[in-house]
């Protein structure tokens, strides 16, 4: 993985430290999280944040094998 030095404003860094602490992430992980959410939001402007968050949670569950098959009922 290529790493780059990025300069961020003090305001962004202060917020990243605060949110990282709340969500038990490192500051760089918090900034990556925001970047991922922002990218997805730009690519899908009609989707609300809660939907994007639910999709990411579902993908994480799928990637970790934490899923159950859905069984259709016939009436």
C-alpha positions in Angstrom: 0.0 0.0 0.0 1.3 3.4 -0.9 1.3 5.9 1.9 1.3 9.7 1.4 1.6 12.6 3.7 -1.5 14.7 3.8 -1.9 18.0 5.5 -5.2 18.6 7.2 -6.5 21.6 9.0 -6.4 21.8 12.7 -10.2 21.8 12.8 -10.4 18.5 10.9 -7.7 16.9 13.1 -9.5 18.1 16.3 -12.8 16.5 15.1 -11.0 13.4 14.0 -9.4 12.9 17.4 -12.7 13.4 19.2 -14.7 11.0 16.9 -11.9 8.4 16.9 -12.1 8.3 20.7 -15.8 7.9 20.7 -15.8 5.1 18.1 -12.6 3.4 19.4 -10.6 4.0 16.1 -7.2 5.4 15.5 -7.2 9.0 14.1 -6.1 7.7 10.7 -8.8 5.0 10.7 -11.4 7.7 11.5 -10.2 9.9 8.6 -10.3 6.8 6.3 -13.9 6.1 7.5 -14.9 9.6 6.7 -13.2 9.4 3.3 -15.0 6.1 2.5 -18.4 7.6 3.5 -17.8 10.7 1.6 -16.8 8.8 -1.6 -19.9 6.6 -1.3 -22.1 9.6 -0.7 -20.7 11.4 -3.8 -21.1 8.3 -5.9 -24.7 7.8 -4.7 -26.1 11.3 -4.0 -29.7 10.0 -3.6 -28.8 7.7 -0.7 -29.2 8.9 2.9 -26.3 8.4 5.3 -28.2 5.8 7.3 -28.6 3.6 4.2 -25.0 3.9 3.3 -24.0 2.9 6.9 -26.4 -0.1 6.8 -24.9 -1.3 3.5 -21.4 -1.0 4.9 -22.5 -3.0 8.0 -24.1 -5.6 5.8 -21.0 -5.9 3.7 -18.8 -6.3 6.8 -21.1 -9.0 8.1 -21.0 -10.8 4.8 -17.2 -10.5 4.6 -16.9 -12.0 8.1 -19.3 -14.9 7.5 -21.9 -13.5 10.0 -24.9 -14.3 7.8 -27.9 -16.6 7.8 -29.6 -17.8 4.6 -33.0 -16.4 4.0 -35.7 -18.9 3.6 -38.7 -18.0 1.5 -42.1 -19.3 2.8 -44.6 -20.6 0.3 -48.2 -19.9 1.1 
